[in-house]
Amino acid sequence: MKLCRFQPASGRPRVGLVKNDTTVLDLSAEGIDRLTSLFEFEGLAAQLGSLASQKLPEFALADVKLLAPVEQQEVWAVGVTYLRSKKARMEESDFSATAYDKVYDAPRPELFFKSMPEKVVGPGEAVGIRKDATWNVPEPELAFVLNSRGHIVGYTIGNDMSSRDIEGENLLYLPQAKIYDRACALGPFVTVGATEAEVRNWKIGVEIQRAGNAAFAGETSIGQIKRTFAELVEYLFRSQKFPHGAVLLTGTGIVPPDGFTLAANDVVKINISGIGQLENPVAVV
């Protein structure tokens, strides 16, 4: 089952349950106005199954605006979880190579803050590339949707935009390379009820279109994530509290070649087989 946040042609944002990938059921008719509270339900998948059988107001997905599936949740990210990501980060700079090599094999993963919820970009909205950077790339990622108790309640698609030249210049510049206006996109749906074994069989792919043509495309398997899902979540929640839950980006295994950088008006399309497609144009910020 898939959840979403959406806005009809007129009215406020609402919570929806996706039906047949063409229709969205409006859960506000049942008094469900926020994803955050819904994610706290025990037995969420069973409750959604019950709601799907009821007569609820329906909208065609083509007639509504899909919003980022985040309300009050902080967005965090974990890095160097795929071997390809480790190699790419090492290639950015000889200065950084040893650190990234060590963190890939270390017991403790690399975790960093990515975005406040109000800064997250939704489907169809522009992601940003820094005007003071020369090497900008998208990072297509699986994202865990977590409740306040640290339970994975669903999965969505994330784009962890990065300025690789800034990060490669000095490890201490990582926040500037990762955290800036329009640097994080999420959506369009939250898939609920999938097990880790099922999710590890999903494929994740990206296509970057430039002037209507494919400038880059790549694909990998979620199964290439080295660490267990529980391990990543447990480290995030160590000495931390997330009263509204959190979203955790899980790293990328798809890296464009060194000569490639995003440009204004490119379009980034990220697909995860068990979720859908997140599409965003690119703008300079």
C-alpha positions in Angstrom: 0.0 0.0 0.0 1.1 3.5 -0.7 0.4 6.8 1.2 0.8 10.3 0.0 0.3 13.9 0.8 -1.7 15.7 -1.8 -3.5 19.0 -2.6 -6.6 19.1 -4.7 -7.3 21.9 -7.1 -8.9 23.8 -4.2 -8.4 23.2 -0.5 -5.8 22.4 2.0 -3.2 19.6 1.9 -4.5 16.2 2.7 -3.4 12.6 3.4 -4.2 10.0 0.8 -4.2 6.3 0.3 -3.2 5.4 -3.3 -5.6 3.0 -5.2 -4.5 1.2 -8.3 -1.8 3.8 -9.0 -4.5 6.0 -10.6 -6.7 7.2 -7.7 -6.1 8.6 -4.3 -8.6 8.1 -1.4 -9.0 11.1 0.9 -8.4 9.9 4.4 -9.5 13.3 5.9 -13.0 11.9 5.7 -11.9 9.6 8.6 -10.3 12.4 10.5 -6.8 11.6 9.4 -5.2 14.9 8.5 -1.5 14.3 9.1 0.9 11.6 8.1 2.9 12.1 11.3 0.0 10.9 13.5 -0.8 8.1 11.1 2.7 6.8 11.4 2.3 6.3 15.1 -0.5 3.7 14.7 0.3 0.1 15.6 -0.5 -2.3 12.8 -0.5 0.5 10.2 -0.7 -1.8 7.2 -3.8 -3.6 8.6 -5.5 -0.3 9.4 -4.8 1.0 5.9 -6.3 -2.2 4.5 -9.4 -1.6 6.4 -9.6 2.0 5.2 -9.2 0.9 1.6 -12.4 -1.1 1.8 -14.5 1.9 2.9 -16.3 4.4 0.8 -14.0 7.4 0.9 -13.9 10.5 -1.4 -11.7 9.8 -4.4 -9.5 12.0 -6.6 -7.7 11.1 -9.8 -4.0 11.3 -9.2 -3.6 13.2 -12.4 -5.9 15.9 -11.0 -4.1 16.6 -7.7 -0.7 18.0 -6.7 1.5 15.5 -4.9 3.5 17.0 -2.0 6.6 15.9 -0.2 5.5 13.2 2.3 7.1 15.0 5.2 5.5 17.4 7.8 7.5 17.8 11.0 10.1 15.1 10.5 13.8 16.0 10.4 15.6 14.5 7.4 18.9 12.8 8.1 21.2 10.8 5.8 23.8 8.0 6.0 26.7 7.9 3.7 29.1 5.4 2.2 26.7 2.5 2.4 27.2 1.2 -1.1 30.7 0.1 -2.3 30.3 2.3 -5.4 29.5 5.3 -3.2 32.7 4.7 -1.2 34.8 4.6 -4.4 33.2 7.8 -5.7 33.8 9.7 -2.5 37.4 8.5 -2.5 37.9 9.7 -6.0 36.7 13.2 -5.1 39.9 13.9 -3.3 43.1 12.2 -2.2 42.8 14.2 1.0 39.4 12.4 1.8 40.2 8.9 0.5 41.4 7.4 3.7 38.5 8.7 5.8 35.9 7.3 3.4 37.7 4.0 3.1 37.7 3.6 6.9 34.0 4.6 7.4 32.8 2.0 4.9 34.4 -0.8 7.0 33.9 0.8 10.5 31.2 -0.4 12.9 29.8 3.1 13.2 28.2 4.5 10.0 28.5 8.0 8.7 25.4 10.0 9.7 24.7 13.6 8.9 21.8 16.1 9.1 20.2 16.8 5.7 17.2 19.1 6.0 14.4 20.6 8.0 11.0 19.5 6.8 9.9 22.9 5.5 12.9 23.0 3.2 12.2 19.6 1.5 11.3 19.8 -2.2 8.3 17.7 -3.4 7.5 16.0 -6.7 7.7 18.4 -9.7 9.4 21.1 -7.7 12.9 22.3 -8.6 15.9 20.8 -6.9 18.9 23.2 -6.5 22.5 23.3 -7.6 24.8 25.7 -5.9 26.0 28.7 -7.9 29.4 28.6 -6.2 30.0 24.9 -7.1 31.2 23.4 -10.4 30.5 19.7 -9.9 26.8 19.1 -8.9 25.1 15.7 -8.9 21.9 14.1 -7.7 22.1 11.1 -5.3 19.1 8.8 -5.8 18.4 7.0 -2.5 15.9 4.8 -0.7 14.6 6.7 2.3 13.2 5.2 5.5 10.2 6.8 7.0 10.4 6.4 10.8 8.0 7.1 13.6 9.0 8.5 17.0 9.8 5.0 18.4 12.3 4.4 15.7 10.2 1.9 13.7 10.4 1.9 9.9 6.8 2.5 8.9 7.4 2.9 5.2 9.8 3.8 2.4 10.0 6.7 0.0 12.3 8.0 -2.7 15.0 10.6 -1.8 17.3 12.8 -3.8 20.4 13.9 -1.7 21.7 16.7 -3.9 25.4 17.1 -3.5 28.2 19.5 -4.6 31.1 17.1 -5.1 33.8 19.7 -5.7 33.0 21.4 -2.3 33.0 18.1 -0.5 36.1 16.9 -2.2 38.0 20.0 -1.3 37.8 19.4 2.4 35.8 16.9 4.5 34.8 19.8 6.9 32.9 21.4 4.0 30.4 18.5 3.9 27.5 20.6 5.4 28.0 23.2 2.6 28.1 20.5 0.0 24.9 18.8 1.3 22.8 21.4 3.1 21.6 24.3 1.1 18.4 25.6 -0.6 16.5 22.9 -2.5 19.1 20.3 -1.7 16.7 17.5 -0.6 13.7 16.1 -2.5 11.3 13.4 -1.3 8.3 11.6 -2.7 6.0 10.9 -4.3 4.6 8.0 -2.2 5.4 6.2 1.1 5.2 2.4 0.6 3.9 0.7 3.7 4.0 -3.0 4.7 7.1 -4.2 2.8 9.7 -6.3 4.7 13.5 -5.6 4.4 13.9 -8.8 2.4 11.3 -7.5 -0.1 12.8 -4.0 -0.3 16.3 -5.4 -0.9 14.9 -6.9 -4.2 13.8 -3.5 -5.4 15.8 -1.7 -8.1 16.7 1.9 -7.9 17.5 3.9 -11.1 18.0 7.5 -12.2 17.8 9.2 -15.6 18.9 12.8 -16.1 17.4 14.5 -19.1 18.9 17.5 -20.8 17.0 19.2 -23.6 14.8 16.1 -23.9 17.6 13.6 -24.2 19.1 11.2 -21.7 22.4 12.8 -20.5 23.0 10.0 -17.9 21.2 6.9 -16.7 22.1 4.3 -14.1 20.6 1.5 -12.0 21.5 -0.6 -9.0 19.8 -2.8 -6.4 18.8 -1.8 -2.9 20.3 -5.2 -1.9 23.7 -3.6 -2.4 23.3 -1.6 0.9 26.0 -3.1 3.1 24.4 -2.6 6.5 21.1 -3.9 7.8 18.2 -1.5 8.0 17.9 -2.0 11.7 21.5 -1.1 12.2 21.2 2.2 10.4 18.1 3.2 12.3 19.6 2.2 15.7 22.6 4.4 15.1 20.4 7.3 14.2 18.4 7.0 17.4 21.4 6.7 19.7 21.3 9.6 22.1 18.7 11.2 19.9 14.9 11.9 20.2 12.6 12.5 17.3 9.2 13.3 18.7 7.7 13.7 15.2 9.7 10.8 13.7 12.3 11.2 11.0 13.3 10.4 7.5 16.6 8.7 6.8 18.3 8.7 3.4 20.3 5.5 3.0 23.1 6.4 0.6 23.6 6.1 -3.1 25.0 3.4 -5.3 24.6 5.3 -8.6 27.3 7.9 -9.3 27.5 9.8 -12.7 31.0 9.9 -14.3 33.5 12.4 -13.1 33.0 14.6 -16.2 29.3 15.0 -15.6 27.7 17.9 -13.7 24.0 19.0 -13.5 22.9 22.1 -15.3 19.9 24.4 -15.0 16.8 23.0 -16.6 18.0 19.4 -16.5 15.3 17.0 -15.2 16.1 14.3 -12.6 13.9 11.2 -12.7 14.5 8.7 -9.8 12.7 5.3 -9.9 12.4 2.7 -7.2 10.5 -0.3 -8.3 8.4 -0.7 -5.1 7.5 2.9 -4.8 7.3 4.9 -8.1 9.1 7.8 -9.7 10.3 11.1 -8.2 10.8 13.8 -10.9 12.3 17.2 -10.4 13.7 19.9 -12.7 17.0 21.6 -11.7 17.5 25.3 -10.9 20.6 27.3 -9.8 20.4 28.6 -6.2 
